[in-house]
Amino acid sequence: MGKERDYIIHDENNIKGFFGEYRWLSNFHSTPVFFEGILYPSTENAYQAAKCAALSQKEQFITCSPSDAKKLSKTILIRENWDSFKYDVMSAIVFDKFYRDYDLRIKLLDTESKYLEETNHWSDVYWGVCNGKGQNKLGKIIMGVRTIWKSK
């Protein structure tokens, strides 16, 4: 483990930092997700592809790694008004992750009522928390999906 060892907290109440035994909570975890008629190898790939203004650009996200998908997204033309619906896109993709992968769904349910936080060192304060600051939108989405599956 690198820098993350300085800030992750995995205890009886919290999973802060999607690393180590909780790497499967990360968007970089390899598990197929379906979005807009295309099967992607991870939530990261699907999310980055969803940014594409042109349908033809999405194909390149099908075969690359999650980290390459993130890099590749910096080279594409982004859909108009992306910021106005990116949260809904992430919600749909994350739900599909736990719908499609039964084993991950069980692992998510096994987190019971722990607080889930996408704690990071790369300054993402929208999807996660860095240096104690951030909105933790990804963690909130995952906890929301957990709540849905608990009610089933």
Secondary structure, 3 states (H helix, E strand, C coil): CCHHHHCCEECCCEEECCCHHHHHHCCCCEEEEEECCEEEEEHHHHHHHHCECCHHHHHHHCCCCHHHHHHHHHHCCECCCHHHHHHHHHHHHHHHHHHHCHHHHHHHHHCCCCEEECECCCCCCCCCEECCECCCHHHHHHHHHHHHHHCC
